[in-house]
Amino acid sequence: MASSLVQPQGRLSPAEVMKVAQEAPVILRNNPKAISTSPLQFLFSAPETADLWTIYENLLLSCLRTADDDAAQQCLERLILRFGDKNPRVMAFQGLVKEAQASSTSDLDKVFAEYDVILEEDPLNVPIIKRKAALLRSIGKPADAITVLTNLVDMSPTDAEAWAELSDLYLSQGLYSQAIFALEEVLVLAPNAWNMHARLGEVLLMAANANGEGSQQKHLAESVKRFARSIELCDDYLRGYYGLKTVTDKVLADGGKSKKQDTEGFSLPDQDTLQKLNQLATQKLGEIVRRYGAQEPLWQGYDADEIAAARALLEKSTSGTVR
């Protein structure tokens, strides 16, 4: 059984998803669904583990991505048999399957209507609220999705996943200050999430590039801080080093054009510190690219596209130095 079936499916490449989906017949055959209600059933069946249901959920997602609706339906049936069709998480998977199988706008409208009926009966059904927001975004209605998620975080302000999705929606609309605020809420709930520190650094850098001089200093200073925190929490985090090099490259290229400190008290590190941070990021990115390229066993967990981007950034930096 593939180890990727107990990991989040969002990071899997299309090739990895296809490989997982191809294992569906074997997994389903080796784990037949329960059909007996006898209390002695457990004596003759395989022991139940938490991983088993995670595997079914992830297998369902992979099968939907590869259009294997039959296998996805079998996974869903097992979840329904175990947890019931009124379980909020199972209800969300039922809706997801219907979304994937929808062949027209009218089919999606029916799914929307079902979500509305469910939420009328249970306004606190968080998985269904999230599915409704995801469906709205997928059909090109980000403003409506934002409304749904803002209502959700008002109701459940400790939902880090909802805040993160809300930030991404705001960013897609060019609303940088709102996107930054939402990510800060994520970090209040998960202060050691190095990936979210790096993500906030990226959004701050985008805001610095988009906004005028008035807020650029503040955003650049905060971006440096967030990228530095991400690599402090995770020493080999490629995105953190990539972001740190990018933002320090920008600040160093600007030289002394910007003021040392803006009116709100946000200041950048001095030039010497920025140079050291830039050198650290450059050296670490070079090490990651080199060891990944050498096929060293403990350095193969990086995404190939991120490695390619890091290599391009290093080459650009080198060519700039030569000039």
C-alpha positions as CSV (number, residue, x, y, z in Angstrom):
1,M,0.0,0.0,0.0
2,A,1.5,3.3,-1.0
3,S,2.8,5.5,1.8
4,S,1.4,8.5,-0.1
5,L,-2.1,7.4,0.8
6,V,-1.6,8.5,4.4
7,Q,-0.2,11.9,3.3
8,P,-2.1,15.0,2.1
9,Q,-3.0,14.6,-1.5
10,G,-2.7,18.2,-2.6
11,R,1.1,18.0,-3.0
12,L,1.1,14.9,-5.2
13,S,2.1,15.4,-8.8
14,P,-0.3,14.1,-11.5
15,A,2.0,11.1,-12.1
16,E,1.9,10.2,-8.3
17,V,-1.9,10.6,-8.2
18,M,-2.2,8.3,-11.2
19,K,0.0,5.7,-9.5
20,V,-2.1,5.9,-6.3
21,A,-5.4,5.6,-8.2
22,Q,-4.1,2.5,-10.1
23,E,-3.7,0.7,-6.7
24,A,-7.4,1.2,-6.0
25,P,-8.6,-2.2,-7.2
26,V,-6.1,-4.0,-5.0
27,I,-6.8,-1.9,-1.9
28,L,-10.5,-2.3,-2.3
29,R,-10.2,-6.0,-2.9
30,N,-8.0,-6.5,0.2
31,N,-10.3,-4.5,2.4
32,P,-13.9,-5.6,1.5
33,K,-16.7,-3.5,2.9
34,A,-18.5,-4.8,5.9
35,I,-21.9,-6.3,5.1
36,S,-22.6,-8.1,8.4
37,T,-24.1,-6.4,11.5
38,S,-23.1,-9.3,13.7
39,P,-21.3,-8.3,16.9
40,L,-18.9,-11.1,16.2
41,Q,-17.9,-9.6,12.9
42,F,-14.7,-8.1,14.4
43,L,-13.4,-11.6,15.1
44,F,-13.2,-12.4,11.4
45,S,-12.3,-9.0,9.9
46,A,-9.0,-7.1,9.8
47,P,-8.4,-4.8,12.7
48,E,-9.6,-1.2,12.1
49,T,-7.0,1.5,12.3
50,A,-7.2,5.3,11.9
51,D,-4.9,5.0,8.8
52,L,-7.5,2.8,7.1
53,W,-10.0,5.6,6.9
54,T,-7.4,8.1,5.9
55,I,-6.4,5.8,3.1
56,Y,-10.0,5.6,1.9
57,E,-10.4,9.3,2.0
58,N,-7.1,9.9,0.1
59,L,-7.9,7.1,-2.4
60,L,-11.2,8.7,-3.1
61,L,-9.6,12.0,-3.8
62,S,-7.0,10.4,-6.1
63,C,-9.7,8.4,-8.0
64,L,-11.8,11.6,-8.5
65,R,-8.7,13.4,-10.0
66,T,-8.2,10.5,-12.4
67,A,-11.9,10.2,-13.3
68,D,-12.2,6.7,-11.8
69,D,-15.7,7.4,-10.5
70,D,-16.5,3.7,-9.8
71,A,-13.5,3.3,-7.4
72,A,-14.3,6.7,-5.8
73,Q,-17.9,5.6,-5.2
74,Q,-16.7,2.4,-3.6
75,C,-14.5,4.3,-1.2
76,L,-17.4,6.6,-0.4
77,E,-19.6,3.6,0.3
78,R,-17.1,2.3,2.9
79,L,-17.0,5.7,4.6
80,I,-20.8,5.8,4.7
81,L,-21.0,2.3,6.1
82,R,-18.6,3.1,8.9
83,F,-19.6,6.6,9.9
84,G,-23.1,7.1,8.5
85,D,-24.4,9.4,5.8
86,K,-25.1,12.2,8.4
87,N,-21.5,12.5,9.4
88,P,-20.4,16.1,8.4
89,R,-17.2,14.9,6.9
90,V,-18.9,12.1,5.0
91,M,-21.5,14.5,3.7
92,A,-18.7,16.7,2.4
93,F,-17.2,13.8,0.5
94,Q,-20.7,12.9,-0.9
95,G,-20.9,16.5,-2.2
96,L,-17.4,16.4,-3.6
97,V,-18.2,13.2,-5.6
98,K,-21.4,14.8,-7.0
99,E,-19.4,17.9,-7.9
100,A,-16.8,15.8,-9.8
101,Q,-19.5,13.8,-11.6
102,A,-21.5,17.0,-12.6
103,S,-21.6,17.3,-16.4
104,S,-23.5,20.6,-16.6
105,T,-24.2,23.9,-14.8
106,S,-27.6,22.6,-13.8
107,D,-26.0,19.6,-12.1
108,L,-23.8,22.0,-10.1
109,D,-26.9,24.1,-9.2
110,K,-28.4,20.9,-7.8
111,V,-25.3,20.4,-5.6
112,F,-25.6,24.0,-4.4
113,A,-29.2,23.5,-3.6
114,E,-28.4,20.4,-1.6
115,Y,-25.7,22.3,0.3
116,D,-28.2,25.0,1.1
117,V,-30.7,22.5,2.4
118,I,-28.1,20.9,4.6
119,L,-27.0,24.3,6.0
120,E,-30.6,25.3,6.7
121,E,-30.9,22.2,8.9
122,D,-27.4,22.5,10.4
123,P,-25.8,26.0,10.0
124,L,-22.7,24.8,11.8
125,N,-21.8,22.0,9.3
126,V,-18.2,23.3,8.7
127,P,-17.2,20.7,6.0
128,I,-20.3,21.6,3.9
129,I,-19.6,25.4,4.3
130,K,-16.0,24.7,3.1
131,R,-17.2,22.7,0.1
132,K,-19.7,25.5,-0.8
133,A,-16.8,28.0,-0.7
134,A,-14.6,25.7,-2.8
135,L,-17.3,25.2,-5.4
136,L,-17.9,28.9,-5.6
137,R,-14.3,29.6,-6.2
138,S,-14.0,26.8,-8.8
139,I,-16.8,28.2,-10.9
140,G,-15.3,31.7,-10.9
141,K,-17.2,33.4,-8.0
142,P,-14.4,34.4,-5.6
143,A,-16.4,37.3,-4.1
144,D,-19.2,34.9,-3.1
145,A,-16.6,32.4,-1.8
146,I,-15.0,35.2,0.3
147,T,-18.4,36.0,1.8
148,V,-19.0,32.4,2.8
149,L,-15.5,32.1,4.4
150,T,-15.8,35.4,6.3
151,N,-19.0,34.2,7.8
152,L,-17.3,30.9,8.7
153,V,-14.3,32.6,10.5
154,D,-16.8,34.9,12.3
155,M,-18.5,31.8,13.5
156,S,-15.3,29.8,14.1
157,P,-12.3,32.2,14.4
158,T,-9.9,29.3,15.4
159,D,-10.2,27.6,12.0
160,A,-6.7,28.0,10.5
161,E,-7.6,26.3,7.3
162,A,-10.4,28.7,6.6
163,W,-8.2,31.7,7.3
164,A,-5.5,30.3,5.0
165,E,-8.1,29.8,2.1
166,L,-9.5,33.2,2.8
167,S,-6.1,34.8,2.5
168,D,-5.5,33.0,-0.9
169,L,-8.9,34.3,-2.1
170,Y,-8.1,37.9,-1.1
171,L,-4.7,37.6,-2.8
172,S,-6.4,36.4,-6.0
173,Q,-8.4,39.7,-6.0
174,G,-5.3,41.9,-5.3
175,L,-6.5,42.7,-1.8
176,Y,-3.1,42.5,-0.2
177,S,-3.8,44.0,3.2
178,Q,-6.7,41.6,3.8
179,A,-4.6,38.6,2.6
180,I,-1.9,39.6,5.1
181,F,-4.3,40.0,7.9
182,A,-5.8,36.5,7.2
183,L,-2.3,34.9,7.2
184,E,-1.5,36.7,10.5
185,E,-4.5,35.0,12.0
186,V,-3.2,31.7,10.7
187,L,0.1,32.3,12.6
188,V,-1.7,33.3,15.8
189,L,-3.2,29.8,15.7
190,A,-0.1,28.0,14.4
191,P,2.9,30.1,15.4
192,N,5.5,27.4,14.4
193,A,4.1,26.7,10.9
194,W,7.3,27.6,8.9
195,N,5.5,27.2,5.6
196,M,2.9,29.8,6.7
197,H,5.7,32.2,7.8
198,A,7.2,31.9,4.3
199,R,3.8,32.3,2.6
200,L,3.3,35.5,4.6
201,G,6.7,36.6,3.5
202,E,5.8,36.0,-0.1
203,V,2.5,38.0,0.2
204,L,4.3,40.9,1.9
205,L,6.9,40.9,-0.9
206,M,4.1,41.0,-3.5
207,A,2.4,43.9,-1.6
208,A,5.7,45.8,-1.5
209,N,6.1,45.4,-5.3
210,A,2.5,46.5,-5.9
211,N,2.0,49.3,-3.4
212,G,3.6,52.8,-3.4
213,E,6.6,54.0,-1.5
214,G,4.5,54.7,1.6
215,S,4.1,51.1,2.7
216,Q,6.9,49.5,0.7
217,Q,9.4,49.8,3.5
218,K,7.1,48.2,6.1
219,H,6.2,45.3,3.8
220,L,9.9,44.6,2.9
221,A,11.0,44.7,6.5
222,E,8.2,42.3,7.5
223,S,9.0,40.1,4.6
224,V,12.6,39.7,5.6
225,K,11.5,38.9,9.1
226,R,9.0,36.2,8.0
227,F,11.4,34.4,5.7
228,A,14.1,34.5,8.4
229,R,11.6,33.0,10.9
230,S,10.6,30.2,8.4
231,I,14.2,29.0,8.0
232,E,14.8,29.3,11.7
233,L,11.9,26.9,12.3
234,C,12.9,24.6,9.4
235,D,16.6,24.6,8.5
236,D,16.2,23.0,5.0
237,Y,13.0,24.8,3.9
238,L,13.7,25.7,0.2
239,R,10.8,28.2,-0.1
240,G,12.1,30.1,2.9
241,Y,15.6,30.4,1.5
242,Y,14.2,31.3,-2.0
243,G,12.1,34.0,-0.5
244,L,14.9,35.3,1.7
245,K,17.3,35.6,-1.2
246,T,14.6,37.2,-3.4
247,V,13.7,39.9,-0.9
248,T,17.3,40.7,0.1
249,D,18.3,40.8,-3.5
250,K,15.7,43.5,-4.0
251,V,16.6,45.5,-1.0
252,L,20.3,45.4,-1.7
253,A,19.7,46.3,-5.3
254,D,17.7,49.4,-4.1
255,G,20.8,50.4,-2.0
256,G,20.1,53.4,0.1
257,K,17.2,54.7,-1.9
258,S,14.6,54.0,0.9
259,K,14.7,55.6,4.3
260,K,16.2,53.6,7.2
261,Q,12.9,53.7,9.1
262,D,9.4,54.5,8.0
263,T,6.9,56.6,9.9
264,E,5.3,53.5,11.6
265,G,8.6,52.3,13.0
266,F,9.3,49.4,10.6
267,S,13.0,49.3,9.7
268,L,15.1,47.0,7.6
269,P,18.3,45.4,8.9
270,D,21.5,47.3,8.1
271,Q,23.3,46.6,4.8
272,D,25.9,44.2,6.5
273,T,23.1,42.0,8.0
274,L,21.2,42.0,4.7
275,Q,24.4,40.9,2.9
276,K,24.9,38.0,5.4
277,L,21.3,36.9,5.1
278,N,21.7,37.0,1.3
279,Q,24.9,35.0,1.3
280,L,23.3,32.4,3.7
281,A,20.3,32.0,1.4
282,T,22.5,31.7,-1.7
283,Q,24.7,29.1,-0.1
284,K,21.8,27.0,1.2
285,L,19.9,27.1,-2.1
286,G,23.1,26.1,-3.9
287,E,23.6,23.1,-1.4
288,I,20.0,22.0,-1.9
289,V,20.1,22.2,-5.7
290,R,23.5,20.4,-5.8
291,R,22.6,17.5,-3.4
292,Y,19.2,17.1,-5.1
293,G,20.9,16.9,-8.4
294,A,23.4,14.4,-7.1
295,Q,20.5,12.1,-6.1
296,E,21.6,12.0,-2.4
297,P,19.0,9.9,-0.6
298,L,18.1,12.4,2.1
299,W,17.7,15.3,-0.3
300,Q,15.0,14.0,-2.7
301,G,11.9,15.3,-0.9
302,Y,11.8,18.6,-2.7
303,D,9.4,19.4,-5.5
304,A,11.2,19.3,-8.9
305,D,9.6,22.6,-10.0
306,E,10.8,24.4,-6.9
307,I,14.3,23.0,-7.5
308,A,14.2,24.3,-11.1
309,A,13.1,27.8,-9.8
310,A,15.9,27.8,-7.2
311,R,18.4,26.9,-9.9
312,A,17.1,29.7,-12.2
313,L,17.3,32.2,-9.3
314,L,21.0,31.2,-8.6
315,E,21.9,31.5,-12.3
316,K,20.3,34.9,-12.5
317,S,22.2,36.0,-9.5
318,T,25.4,34.7,-10.9
319,S,24.9,36.4,-14.3
320,G,24.1,39.6,-12.6
321,T,27.3,39.5,-10.6
322,V,29.3,38.8,-13.7
323,R,27.9,41.9,-15.4
